[in-house]
Amino acid sequence: MSSRRHVRKMLRRMASGDPVQVTGVKSYRGYAELASLAEQFGYAYSDILLSNGLRMQIVPDPSPQARARAAQNWAQYPDAADGVALPPLAPDDVGLLEARIKFDVATGLTEKQRIVIAVVGSGMLATAGGLEFGADATSFAVAGVCWITAVALIPVGVAVGRRFRAKNAILLEAAGYALLTEASGRTRYVPPGRQVPGHGNPFG
């Protein structure tokens, strides 16, 4: 389980009944554990984006099953918001949430966007490196070689990203998750018969 500090912060914010952002967790597994815990108290995982670090959003789950589960757990674990006693998490549920989170991170940007960012970013770094070591012809020649090398490695990064997405997609599809395509063209997986929780609610 993630640190008690993250647990306390998340559960206390959930008391508002509003969408909650979770940040500062060091691993995908940690985010998945927090999302699974939130599901025990009436919330559902909505999305995770890479913006100044990972930012996960959870939203209230209005389904009767979620409401009943939350009421039962709050009654059984009244000090949960203090990180004292917490309901046990099912490893399989955490694993599927981790796969969803990884897939969502991987599809947060399209391949074209990632390539553009990589080309522009490597160019800026190469230029900055050339200026750092002296604004002369030799320094910029070395910087140019570094930039060309970085650009040549972009296809490798694209291939790695595709394998990363495929690995998690296999896990989710085996569990019956459905693939949805948003208006933006982004693809995401959701549990059978459900929509993306909080769809349309942007990060604050």
MDTraj code that builds the backbone (N, CA, C; nanometers):
import mdtraj as md
import numpy as np

residues = "MET SER SER ARG ARG HIS VAL ARG LYS MET LEU ARG ARG MET ALA SER GLY ASP PRO VAL GLN VAL THR GLY VAL LYS SER TYR ARG GLY TYR ALA GLU LEU ALA SER LEU ALA GLU GLN PHE GLY TYR ALA TYR SER ASP ILE LEU LEU SER ASN GLY LEU ARG MET GLN ILE VAL PRO ASP PRO SER PRO GLN ALA ARG ALA ARG ALA ALA GLN ASN TRP ALA GLN TYR PRO ASP ALA ALA ASP GLY VAL ALA LEU PRO PRO LEU ALA PRO ASP ASP VAL GLY LEU LEU GLU ALA ARG ILE LYS PHE ASP VAL ALA THR GLY LEU THR GLU LYS GLN ARG ILE VAL ILE ALA VAL VAL GLY SER GLY MET LEU ALA THR ALA GLY GLY LEU GLU PHE GLY ALA ASP ALA THR SER PHE ALA VAL ALA GLY VAL CYS TRP ILE THR ALA VAL ALA LEU ILE PRO VAL GLY VAL ALA VAL GLY ARG ARG PHE ARG ALA LYS ASN ALA ILE LEU LEU GLU ALA ALA GLY TYR ALA LEU LEU THR GLU ALA SER GLY ARG THR ARG TYR VAL PRO PRO GLY ARG GLN VAL PRO GLY HIS GLY ASN PRO PHE GLY".split()
xyz = np.array([
    [0.0847, -0.1194, 0.0000],
    [0.0000, 0.0000, 0.0000],
    [0.0881, 0.1241, 0.0000],
    [0.0398, 0.2289, -0.0649],
    [0.1115, 0.3556, -0.0662],
    [0.1206, 0.4112, 0.0759],
    [0.1972, 0.5152, 0.0930],
    [0.2217, 0.5696, 0.2260],
    [0.0913, 0.6153, 0.2914],
    [0.0917, 0.6126, 0.4244],
    [-0.0264, 0.6583, 0.4980],
    [-0.0584, 0.8034, 0.4667],
    [0.0440, 0.8810, 0.4375],
    [0.0212, 1.0221, 0.4055],
    [-0.0661, 1.0349, 0.2809],
    [-0.0362, 0.9551, 0.1765],
    [-0.1174, 0.9608, 0.0555],
    [-0.2593, 0.9102, 0.0810],
    [-0.2694, 0.8047, 0.1627],
    [-0.4013, 0.7499, 0.1945],
    [-0.4852, 0.8538, 0.2690],
    [-0.4275, 0.9131, 0.3720],
    [-0.5017, 1.0129, 0.4498],
    [-0.5448, 1.1297, 0.3619],
    [-0.4532, 1.1790, 0.2806],
    [-0.4827, 1.2947, 0.1972],
    [-0.5958, 1.2639, 0.0996],
    [-0.5905, 1.1466, 0.0384],
    [-0.6934, 1.1109, -0.0592],
    [-0.8299, 1.0919, 0.0070],
    [-0.8355, 1.0144, 0.1137],
    [-0.9635, 0.9859, 0.1772],
    [-1.0270, 1.1112, 0.2361],
    [-0.9463, 1.2008, 0.2904],
    [-1.0019, 1.3249, 0.3449],
    [-1.0579, 1.4142, 0.2355],
    [-0.9913, 1.4169, 0.1201],
    [-1.0439, 1.4958, 0.0082],
    [-1.1715, 1.4332, -0.0471],
    [-1.1825, 1.3020, -0.0403],
    [-1.3026, 1.2348, -0.0899],
    [-1.4258, 1.2714, -0.0098],
    [-1.4078, 1.3193, 0.1123],
    [-1.5221, 1.3570, 0.1959],
    [-1.6029, 1.4699, 0.1339],
    [-1.5418, 1.5460, 0.0425],
    [-1.6119, 1.6573, -0.0223],
    [-1.7151, 1.6094, -0.1233],
    [-1.6985, 1.4859, -0.1716],
    [-1.7880, 1.4356, -0.2754],
    [-1.7562, 1.4864, -0.4135],
    [-1.6451, 1.5583, -0.4278],
    [-1.6036, 1.6125, -0.5574],
    [-1.4948, 1.5239, -0.6192],
    [-1.4683, 1.5419, -0.7491],
    [-1.3541, 1.4729, -0.8083],
    [-1.2265, 1.5074, -0.7333],
    [-1.1387, 1.4104, -0.7196],
    [-1.0159, 1.4263, -0.6417],
    [-0.8951, 1.3917, -0.7285],
    [-0.7917, 1.4740, -0.7200],
    [-0.6665, 1.4453, -0.7871],
    [-0.5675, 1.3848, -0.6881],
    [-0.4963, 1.2843, -0.7343],
    [-0.3946, 1.2186, -0.6527],
    [-0.2604, 1.2362, -0.7230],
    [-0.1629, 1.2924, -0.6542],
    [-0.0318, 1.3171, -0.7134],
    [0.0781, 1.2734, -0.6161],
    [0.2001, 1.2725, -0.6667],
    [0.3155, 1.2507, -0.5809],
    [0.3465, 1.1061, -0.5485],
    [0.2726, 1.0108, -0.6048],
    [0.2989, 0.8689, -0.5797],
    [0.4134, 0.8239, -0.6714],
    [0.4982, 0.7353, -0.6228],
    [0.6222, 0.7041, -0.6930],
    [0.6110, 0.5914, -0.7949],
    [0.4986, 0.5211, -0.8005],
    [0.4900, 0.4077, -0.8922],
    [0.3488, 0.3902, -0.9448],
    [0.3374, 0.3201, -1.0586],
    [0.2057, 0.2857, -1.1120],
    [0.1304, 0.1988, -1.0117],
    [0.2016, 0.1058, -0.9495],
    [0.1386, 0.0169, -0.8519],
    [0.0802, 0.0968, -0.7361],
    [0.1531, 0.1989, -0.6920],
    [0.1026, 0.2818, -0.5836],
    [-0.0262, 0.3528, -0.6206],
    [-0.0326, 0.4058, -0.7433],
    [-0.1561, 0.4700, -0.7888],
    [-0.2694, 0.3683, -0.7969],
    [-0.2388, 0.2475, -0.8454],
    [-0.3414, 0.1446, -0.8566],
    [-0.3951, 0.1052, -0.7196],
    [-0.3085, 0.0954, -0.6208],
    [-0.3526, 0.0614, -0.4860],
    [-0.4438, 0.1702, -0.4292],
    [-0.4086, 0.2959, -0.4531],
    [-0.4930, 0.4055, -0.4048],
    [-0.6276, 0.4068, -0.4778],
    [-0.6253, 0.3804, -0.6077],
    [-0.7510, 0.3760, -0.6833],
    [-0.8390, 0.2619, -0.6339],
    [-0.7786, 0.1471, -0.6046],
    [-0.8551, 0.0335, -0.5530],
    [-0.9135, 0.0655, -0.4159],
    [-0.8355, 0.1337, -0.3333],
    [-0.8856, 0.1744, -0.2018],
    [-1.0008, 0.2736, -0.2165],
    [-0.9871, 0.3671, -0.3082],
    [-1.0936, 0.4654, -0.3307],
    [-1.2232, 0.3962, -0.3720],
    [-1.2122, 0.2867, -0.4477],
    [-1.3315, 0.2135, -0.4892],
    [-1.4041, 0.1514, -0.3703],
    [-1.3299, 0.1246, -0.2628],
    [-1.3934, 0.0687, -0.1433],
    [-1.4756, 0.1728, -0.0683],
    [-1.4545, 0.3009, -0.1015],
    [-1.5225, 0.4089, -0.0306],
    [-1.6035, 0.4990, -0.1248],
    [-1.6538, 0.4403, -0.2327],
    [-1.7509, 0.5116, -0.3153],
    [-1.6972, 0.5939, -0.4301],
    [-1.5708, 0.5784, -0.4634],
    [-1.5137, 0.6494, -0.5773],
    [-1.4706, 0.5498, -0.6847],
    [-1.4381, 0.6019, -0.8020],
    [-1.3916, 0.5168, -0.9115],
    [-1.2777, 0.5861, -0.9844],
    [-1.1851, 0.5062, -1.0330],
    [-1.0756, 0.5594, -1.1142],
    [-1.1321, 0.6203, -1.2412],
    [-1.0837, 0.7403, -1.2770],
    [-1.1311, 0.8086, -1.3968],
    [-1.0227, 0.8214, -1.5029],
    [-0.9056, 0.8725, -1.4647],
    [-0.8007, 0.8945, -1.5646],
    [-0.6698, 0.9261, -1.4941],
    [-0.5620, 0.9205, -1.5702],
    [-0.4321, 0.9628, -1.5202],
    [-0.3581, 1.0286, -1.6359],
    [-0.2991, 1.1426, -1.6099],
    [-0.2311, 1.2184, -1.7132],
    [-0.0912, 1.2554, -1.6672],
    [-0.0037, 1.2720, -1.7638],
    [0.1325, 1.3150, -1.7349],
    [0.1393, 1.4654, -1.7536],
    [0.1360, 1.5388, -1.6431],
    [0.1397, 1.6846, -1.6459],
    [0.2097, 1.7315, -1.5194],
    [0.3377, 1.7696, -1.5338],
    [0.4199, 1.7994, -1.4157],
    [0.4188, 1.6801, -1.3197],
    [0.4432, 1.5624, -1.3748],
    [0.4311, 1.4391, -1.2986],
    [0.2960, 1.3753, -1.3247],
    [0.2763, 1.2556, -1.2724],
    [0.1495, 1.1864, -1.2932],
    [0.0419, 1.2461, -1.2037],
    [-0.0776, 1.2630, -1.2618],
    [-0.1913, 1.3185, -1.1885],
    [-0.3112, 1.2279, -1.2144],
    [-0.3496, 1.1534, -1.1126],
    [-0.4627, 1.0619, -1.1249],
    [-0.5901, 1.1281, -1.0751],
    [-0.6980, 1.1071, -1.1484],
    [-0.8265, 1.1602, -1.1058],
    [-0.9201, 1.0454, -1.0703],
    [-0.9828, 1.0553, -0.9536],
    [-1.0881, 0.9642, -0.9125],
    [-1.2145, 1.0465, -0.8939],
    [-1.3287, 0.9848, -0.9203],
    [-1.4560, 1.0578, -0.9153],
    [-1.5591, 0.9755, -0.8387],
    [-1.6613, 1.0409, -0.7819],
    [-1.7657, 0.9665, -0.7119],
    [-1.8341, 0.8666, -0.8047],
    [-1.8584, 0.7477, -0.7542],
    [-1.9288, 0.6434, -0.8287],
    [-2.0735, 0.6416, -0.7798],
    [-2.1693, 0.6816, -0.8640],
    [-2.3080, 0.6928, -0.8189],
    [-2.3849, 0.5603, -0.8179],
    [-2.3228, 0.4512, -0.8594],
    [-2.3954, 0.3243, -0.8692],
    [-2.4391, 0.2771, -0.7304],
    [-2.5535, 0.2103, -0.7220],
    [-2.6010, 0.1604, -0.5923],
    [-2.5009, 0.0667, -0.5247],
    [-2.4329, -0.0161, -0.6054],
    [-2.3349, -0.1085, -0.5482],
    [-2.2212, -0.0330, -0.4807],
    [-2.1749, 0.0743, -0.5465],
    [-2.0654, 0.1535, -0.4905],
    [-2.1102, 0.2258, -0.3647],
    [-2.2325, 0.2789, -0.3657],
    [-2.2839, 0.3487, -0.2483],
    [-2.2939, 0.2537, -0.1286],
    [-2.3460, 0.1319, -0.1543],
    [-2.3615, 0.0350, -0.0455],
    [-2.2253, -0.0088, 0.0067],
    [-2.1298, -0.0316, -0.0850],
    [-1.9962, -0.0734, -0.0433],
    [-1.9289, 0.0350, 0.0400],
    [-1.9468, 0.1609, -0.0010],
    [-1.8868, 0.2718, 0.0726],
    [-1.9460, 0.2823, 0.2127],
    [-2.0791, 0.2716, 0.2226],
    [-2.1445, 0.2820, 0.3536],
    [-2.0953, 0.1711, 0.4471],
    [-2.0827, 0.0507, 0.3932],
    [-2.0368, -0.0613, 0.4746],
    [-1.8931, -0.0413, 0.5224],
    [-1.8060, 0.0040, 0.4318],
    [-1.6653, 0.0202, 0.4686],
    [-1.6428, 0.1378, 0.5628],
    [-1.7169, 0.2465, 0.5427],
    [-1.7014, 0.3585, 0.6362],
    [-1.7469, 0.3189, 0.7760],
    [-1.8519, 0.2338, 0.7813],
    [-1.8996, 0.1876, 0.9114],
    [-1.7994, 0.0917, 0.9760],
    [-1.7377, 0.0080, 0.8932],
    [-1.6448, -0.0918, 0.9462],
    [-1.5066, -0.0339, 0.9747],
    [-1.4700, 0.0706, 0.8970],
    [-1.3379, 0.1321, 0.9131],
    [-1.3532, 0.2828, 0.9338],
    [-1.4099, 0.3241, 1.0469],
    [-1.4390, 0.4674, 1.0683],
    [-1.3142, 0.5551, 1.0747],
    [-1.1977, 0.4955, 1.1048],
    [-1.0748, 0.5732, 1.1147],
    [-0.9882, 0.5603, 0.9888],
    [-1.0502, 0.5183, 0.8788],
    [-0.9727, 0.4974, 0.7561],
    [-0.9038, 0.6252, 0.7101],
    [-0.9714, 0.7398, 0.7254],
    [-0.9139, 0.8666, 0.6802],
    [-0.7903, 0.9060, 0.7604],
    [-0.7689, 0.8401, 0.8727],
    [-0.6472, 0.8632, 0.9514],
    [-0.5410, 0.7584, 0.9217],
    [-0.5728, 0.6678, 0.8279],
    [-0.4776, 0.5645, 0.7907],
    [-0.4598, 0.4586, 0.8967],
    [-0.5569, 0.4462, 0.9880],
    [-0.5425, 0.3532, 1.1006],
    [-0.5699, 0.2098, 1.0566],
    [-0.6917, 0.1833, 1.0139],
    [-0.7305, 0.0499, 0.9676],
    [-0.7990, 0.0646, 0.8324],
    [-0.7623, -0.0208, 0.7371],
    [-0.8124, -0.0100, 0.6016],
    [-0.8623, -0.1451, 0.5532],
    [-0.9601, -0.1468, 0.4624],
    [-1.0073, -0.2744, 0.4092],
    [-0.8982, -0.3388, 0.3236],
    [-0.8927, -0.4710, 0.3205],
    [-0.7920, -0.5380, 0.2377],
    [-0.8203, -0.5162, 0.0894],
    [-0.7155, -0.5130, 0.0107],
    [-0.7290, -0.4946, -0.1332],
    [-0.7105, -0.6283, -0.2044],
    [-0.7904, -0.6510, -0.3079],
    [-0.7786, -0.7734, -0.3868],
    [-0.6657, -0.7554, -0.4880],
    [-0.5635, -0.8407, -0.4835],
    [-0.4500, -0.8260, -0.5757],
    [-0.4902, -0.8232, -0.7225],
    [-0.5909, -0.9034, -0.7600],
    [-0.6329, -0.9059, -0.9007],
    [-0.6921, -0.7719, -0.9420],
    [-0.7718, -0.7112, -0.8539],
    [-0.8310, -0.5807, -0.8847],
    [-0.7228, -0.4741, -0.8979],
    [-0.6254, -0.4781, -0.8076],
    [-0.5150, -0.3820, -0.8147],
    [-0.4367, -0.4008, -0.9435],
    [-0.4142, -0.5262, -0.9821],
    [-0.3399, -0.5535, -1.1051],
    [-0.4100, -0.4999, -1.2288],
    [-0.5420, -0.5142, -1.2346],
    [-0.6165, -0.4630, -1.3499],
    [-0.6177, -0.3101, -1.3506],
    [-0.6295, -0.2492, -1.2346],
    [-0.6227, -0.1032, -1.2280],
    [-0.4848, -0.0541, -1.2712],
    [-0.3807, -0.1265, -1.2328],
    [-0.2461, -0.0882, -1.2748],
    [-0.2322, -0.0964, -1.4264],
    [-0.2906, -0.2007, -1.4865],
    [-0.2857, -0.2137, -1.6322],
    [-0.3617, -0.0999, -1.6995],
    [-0.4779, -0.0614, -1.6444],
    [-0.5541, 0.0517, -1.6997],
    [-0.4739, 0.1811, -1.6896],
    [-0.4121, 0.2016, -1.5748],
    [-0.3343, 0.3240, -1.5538],
    [-0.2181, 0.3303, -1.6522],
    [-0.1466, 0.2209, -1.6679],
    [-0.0343, 0.2184, -1.7610],
    [-0.0810, 0.2448, -1.9044],
    [-0.1922, 0.1833, -1.9415],
    [-0.2441, 0.2037, -2.0773],
    [-0.2856, 0.3489, -2.0975],
    [-0.3526, 0.4074, -1.9973],
    [-0.3967, 0.5462, -2.0087],
    [-0.2784, 0.6424, -2.0193],
    [-0.1729, 0.6148, -1.9437],
    [-0.0530, 0.6986, -1.9541],
    [0.0060, 0.6866, -2.0941],
    [0.0084, 0.5646, -2.1472],
    [0.0687, 0.5409, -2.2787],
    [-0.0116, 0.6033, -2.3917],
    [-0.1425, 0.6232, -2.3720],
    [-0.2262, 0.6797, -2.4785],
    [-0.2645, 0.8247, -2.4507],
    [-0.2043, 0.8839, -2.3465],
    [-0.2339, 1.0239, -2.3162],
    [-0.1966, 1.1177, -2.4301],
    [-0.0937, 1.0794, -2.5053],
    [-0.0531, 1.1518, -2.6256],
    [-0.0508, 1.0546, -2.7419],
    [-0.0820, 1.1023, -2.8618],
    [-0.0735, 1.0170, -2.9795],
    [0.0733, 0.9946, -3.0156],
    [0.0979, 0.8943, -3.0989],
    [0.2353, 0.8696, -3.1422],
    [0.2924, 0.9911, -3.2147],
    [0.2104, 1.0563, -3.2954],
    [0.2579, 1.1736, -3.3692],
    [0.2991, 1.2842, -3.2719],
    [0.2170, 1.3057, -3.1692],
    [0.2514, 1.4075, -3.0689],
    [0.3805, 1.3733, -2.9962],
    [0.3978, 1.2459, -2.9615],
    [0.5196, 1.2045, -2.8922],
    [0.6426, 1.2236, -2.9801],
    [0.6288, 1.1945, -3.1090],
    [0.7416, 1.2104, -3.2010],
    [0.7796, 1.3576, -3.2142],
    [0.6775, 1.4439, -3.2288],
    [0.7039, 1.5875, -3.2405],
    [0.7735, 1.6386, -3.1151],
    [0.7234, 1.5986, -2.9985],
    [0.7840, 1.6419, -2.8723],
    [0.9277, 1.5930, -2.8620],
    [0.9512, 1.4676, -2.9035],
    [1.0863, 1.4119, -2.8956],
    [1.1820, 1.4858, -2.9884],
    [1.1375, 1.5161, -3.1111],
    [1.2232, 1.5857, -3.2073],
    [1.2552, 1.7268, -3.1583],
    [1.1505, 1.7987, -3.1181],
    [1.1708, 1.9363, -3.0717],
    [1.2523, 1.9378, -2.9428],
    [1.2194, 1.8487, -2.8491],
    [1.2895, 1.8459, -2.7217],
    [1.4364, 1.8115, -2.7371],
    [1.4674, 1.7122, -2.8196],
    [1.6079, 1.6756, -2.8391],
    [1.6831, 1.7876, -2.9092],
    [1.6155, 1.8587, -3.0009],
    [1.6789, 1.9723, -3.0679],
    [1.7124, 2.0839, -2.9704],
    [1.6195, 2.1123, -2.8786],
    [1.6430, 2.2175, -2.7793],
    [1.7576, 2.1794, -2.6854],
    [1.7604, 2.0513, -2.6442],
    [1.8676, 2.0064, -2.5555],
    [2.0031, 2.0116, -2.6256],
    [2.0046, 1.9728, -2.7526],
    [2.1304, 1.9754, -2.8274],
    [2.1806, 2.1187, -2.8436],
    [2.0884, 2.2101, -2.8731],
    [2.1273, 2.3508, -2.8872],
    [2.1788, 2.4072, -2.7554],
    [2.1071, 2.3742, -2.6473],
    [2.1510, 2.4217, -2.5158],
    [2.2878, 2.3656, -2.4807],
    [2.3123, 2.2397, -2.5177],
    [2.4424, 2.1799, -2.4920],
    [2.5526, 2.2478, -2.5700],
    [2.5215, 2.2838, -2.6956],
    [2.6205, 2.3537, -2.7771],
    [2.6574, 2.4879, -2.7182],
    [2.5572, 2.5603, -2.6683],
    [2.5831, 2.6909, -2.6069],
    [2.6595, 2.6770, -2.4756],
    [2.6322, 2.5693, -2.4026],
    [2.6971, 2.5490, -2.2733],
    [2.8480, 2.5278, -2.2889],
    [2.8862, 2.4587, -2.3945],
    [3.0277, 2.4253, -2.4121],
    [3.0990, 2.5180, -2.5110],
    [3.0352, 2.6306, -2.5396],
    [3.0995, 2.7276, -2.6274],
    [3.0264, 2.7390, -2.7594],
    [2.9900, 2.8607, -2.7928],
    [2.9124, 2.8839, -2.9150],
    [3.0058, 2.8931, -3.0357],
    [3.0750, 2.7830, -3.0644],
    [3.1608, 2.7819, -3.1819],
    [3.1183, 2.6685, -3.2739],
    [3.1826, 2.6611, -3.3897],
    [3.1424, 2.5645, -3.4917],
    [3.1552, 2.4208, -3.4419],
    [3.2618, 2.3919, -3.3676],
    [3.2831, 2.2551, -3.3195],
    [3.1735, 2.2122, -3.2228],
    [3.1391, 2.3022, -3.1305],
    [3.0363, 2.2692, -3.0313],
    [2.9018, 2.2423, -3.0978],
    [2.8681, 2.3255, -3.1957],
    [2.7397, 2.3056, -3.2619],
    [2.7420, 2.1839, -3.3530],
    [2.8590, 2.1485, -3.4061],
    [2.8702, 2.0265, -3.4865],
    [2.8459, 1.9032, -3.3992],
    [2.9042, 1.9038, -3.2797],
    [2.8825, 1.7937, -3.1859],
    [2.7361, 1.7883, -3.1442],
    [2.6779, 1.9060, -3.1183],
    [2.5374, 1.9115, -3.0797],
    [2.4492, 1.8571, -3.1917],
    [2.4856, 1.8886, -3.3162],
    [2.4091, 1.8386, -3.4299],
    [2.4146, 1.6876, -3.4404],
    [2.5321, 1.6298, -3.4150],
    [2.5459, 1.4839, -3.4180],
    [2.4613, 1.4206, -3.3085],
    [2.4642, 1.4824, -3.1903],
    [2.3832, 1.4308, -3.0793],
    [2.2345, 1.4355, -3.1128],
    [2.1922, 1.5446, -3.1768],
    [2.0506, 1.5574, -3.2134],
    [2.0116, 1.4521, -3.3158],
    [2.0949, 1.4316, -3.4159],
    [2.0659, 1.3311, -3.5188],
    [2.0571, 1.1921, -3.4564],
    [2.1485, 1.1630, -3.3622],
    [2.1466, 1.0335, -3.2946],
    [2.0182, 1.0151, -3.2152],
    [1.9776, 1.1211, -3.1453],
    [1.8552, 1.1134, -3.0658],
    [1.7337, 1.0906, -3.1548],
    [1.7283, 1.1611, -3.2684],
    [1.6161, 1.1447, -3.3606],
    [1.6141, 1.0032, -3.4176],
    [1.7326, 0.9482, -3.4448],
    [1.7409, 0.8128, -3.4999],
    [1.6880, 0.7083, -3.4021],
    [1.6915, 0.7399, -3.2729],
    [1.6440, 0.6455, -3.1717],
    [1.4934, 0.6559, -3.1467],
    [1.4273, 0.7552, -3.2049],
    [1.2834, 0.7732, -3.1829],
    [1.2036, 0.6493, -3.2236],
    [1.2321, 0.5862, -3.3409],
    [1.1565, 0.4653, -3.3766],
    [1.1672, 0.3546, -3.2716],
    [1.2830, 0.3469, -3.2050],
    [1.2988, 0.2482, -3.0983],
    [1.2016, 0.2788, -2.9850],
    [1.1925, 0.4065, -2.9481],
    [1.0992, 0.4461, -2.8430],
    [0.9545, 0.4191, -2.8818],
    [0.9215, 0.4409, -3.0093],
    [0.7856, 0.4137, -3.0574],
    [0.7543, 0.2649, -3.0446],
    [0.8493, 0.1803, -3.0851],
    [0.8294, 0.0353, -3.0764],
    [0.8121, -0.0107, -2.9325],
    [0.8935, 0.0451, -2.8429],
    [0.8818, 0.0104, -2.7005],
    [0.7439, 0.0518, -2.6475],
    [0.6979, 0.1707, -2.6872],
    [0.5665, 0.2173, -2.6437],
    [0.4544, 0.1277, -2.6924],
    [0.4652, 0.0797, -2.8154],
    [0.3619, -0.0095, -2.8686],
    [0.3580, -0.1411, -2.7924],
    [0.4751, -0.1954, -2.7598],
    [0.4790, -0.3205, -2.6837],
    [0.4224, -0.2991, -2.5430],
    [0.4519, -0.1828, -2.4845],
    [0.4014, -0.1492, -2.3513],
    [0.2489, -0.1461, -2.3521],
    [0.1905, -0.0800, -2.4534],
    [0.0445, -0.0735, -2.4646],
    [-0.0146, -0.2118, -2.4883],
    [0.0479, -0.2886, -2.5779],
    [-0.0053, -0.4203, -2.6126],
    [-0.0049, -0.5141, -2.4925],
    [0.1002, -0.5093, -2.4124],
    [0.1107, -0.5959, -2.2945],
    [-0.0050, -0.5709, -2.1984],
    [-0.0366, -0.4445, -2.1741],
    [-0.1449, -0.4124, -2.0822],
    [-0.2813, -0.4355, -2.1457],
    [-0.2912, -0.4149, -2.2763],
    [-0.4177, -0.4407, -2.3454],
    [-0.4546, -0.5883, -2.3369],
    [-0.3568, -0.6766, -2.3485],
    [-0.3831, -0.8210, -2.3394],
    [-0.4422, -0.8569, -2.2037],
    [-0.3859, -0.8014, -2.0968],
    [-0.4369, -0.8277, -1.9622],
    [-0.5812, -0.7807, -1.9469],
    [-0.6101, -0.6613, -1.9968],
    [-0.7432, -0.6039, -1.9809],
    [-0.8463, -0.6773, -2.0657],
    [-0.8104, -0.7116, -2.1873],
    [-0.9047, -0.7827, -2.2738],
    [-0.9339, -0.9222, -2.2202],
    [-0.8335, -0.9869, -2.1608],
    [-0.8549, -1.1188, -2.1020],
    [-0.9532, -1.1123, -1.9865],
    [-0.9602, -0.9972, -1.9205],
    [-1.0532, -0.9776, -1.8081],
    [-1.1883, -0.9248, -1.8533],
    [-1.2078, -0.9110, -1.9848],
    [-1.3366, -0.8670, -2.0372],
    [-1.3552, -0.7179, -2.0489],
    [-1.2475, -0.6416, -2.0327],
    [-1.2586, -0.4965, -2.0453],
    [-1.2831, -0.4579, -2.1908],
    [-1.3595, -0.3501, -2.2087],
    [-1.3960, -0.3054, -2.3428],
    [-1.3101, -0.1870, -2.3846],
    [-1.2727, -0.1861, -2.5119],
    [-1.1928, -0.0771, -2.5672],
    [-1.2855, 0.0303, -2.6226],
    [-1.2691, 0.1534, -2.5734],
    [-1.3485, 0.2668, -2.6205],
    [-1.2572, 0.3684, -2.6874],
    [-1.3106, 0.4378, -2.7860],
    [-1.2367, 0.5443, -2.8526],
    [-1.3053, 0.6766, -2.8246],
    [-1.2335, 0.7693, -2.7619],
    [-1.2894, 0.8995, -2.7308],
    [-1.2936, 0.9866, -2.8551],
    [-1.3642, 1.0990, -2.8444],
    [-1.3785, 1.1897, -2.9577],
    [-1.2429, 1.2388, -3.0083],
    [-1.1469, 1.2485, -2.9189],
    [-1.0135, 1.2954, -2.9559],
    [-0.9339, 1.1898, -3.0312],
    [-0.9860, 1.0659, -3.0327],
    [-0.9143, 0.9567, -3.0964],
    [-0.8367, 0.8712, -2.9981],
    [-0.8320, 0.9128, -2.8737],
    [-0.7616, 0.8365, -2.7714],
    [-0.8393, 0.7101, -2.7360],
    [-0.7698, 0.5982, -2.7214],
    [-0.8332, 0.4729, -2.6854],
    [-0.8117, 0.4432, -2.5373],
    [-0.9160, 0.3843, -2.4738],
    [-0.9098, 0.3533, -2.3315],
    [-0.9894, 0.2261, -2.3047],
    [-0.9574, 0.1584, -2.1965],
    [-1.0290, 0.0382, -2.1565],
    [-1.1156, 0.0664, -2.0341],
    [-1.2363, 0.0088, -2.0339],
    [-1.3272, 0.0228, -1.9204],
    [-1.3865, -0.1143, -1.8890],
    [-1.4318, -0.1341, -1.7646],
    [-1.4948, -0.2621, -1.7298],
    [-1.6160, -0.2896, -1.8177],
    [-1.6508, -0.4165, -1.8359],
    [-1.7642, -0.4522, -1.9241],
    [-1.8918, -0.3780, -1.8872],
    [-1.9559, -0.3212, -1.9884],
    [-2.0849, -0.2557, -1.9687],
    [-2.0800, -0.1205, -1.9038],
    [-1.9599, -0.0619, -1.8897],
    [-1.9487, 0.0677, -1.8237],
    [-1.8816, 0.1688, -1.9153],
    [-1.9040, 0.2956, -1.8851],
    [-1.8364, 0.4044, -1.9535],
    [-1.7197, 0.4494, -1.8662],
    [-1.6389, 0.5391, -1.9204],
    [-1.5287, 0.5934, -1.8415],
    [-1.5880, 0.6757, -1.7282],
    [-1.5610, 0.6409, -1.5999],
    [-1.6157, 0.7188, -1.4880],
    [-1.5721, 0.8646, -1.4967],
    [-1.6689, 0.9549, -1.4790],
    [-1.6354, 1.0963, -1.4788],
    [-1.5994, 1.1492, -1.6158],
    [-1.6360, 1.0756, -1.7229],
    [-1.5995, 1.1196, -1.8570],
    [-1.6527, 1.2597, -1.8826],
    [-1.5658, 1.3485, -1.9272],
    [-1.6049, 1.4855, -1.9533],
    [-1.5694, 1.5782, -1.8391],
    [-1.5287, 1.5240, -1.7245],
    [-1.4876, 1.6084, -1.6129],
    [-1.3375, 1.6323, -1.6231],
    [-1.2944, 1.7512, -1.6592],
    [-1.1526, 1.7742, -1.6756],
    [-1.0811, 1.7848, -1.5420],
    [-0.9489, 1.7759, -1.5452],
    [-0.8695, 1.7999, -1.4257],
    [-0.8853, 1.9467, -1.3877],
    [-0.8930, 1.9698, -1.2569],
    [-0.9063, 2.1087, -1.2108],
    [-0.7787, 2.1842, -1.2285],
])
top = md.Topology()
chain = top.add_chain()
for i, resn in enumerate(residues, 1):
    res = top.add_residue(resn, chain, resSeq=i)
    for name in ("N", "CA", "C"):
        top.add_atom(name, md.element.get_by_symbol(name[0]), res)
traj = md.Trajectory(xyz[None], top)
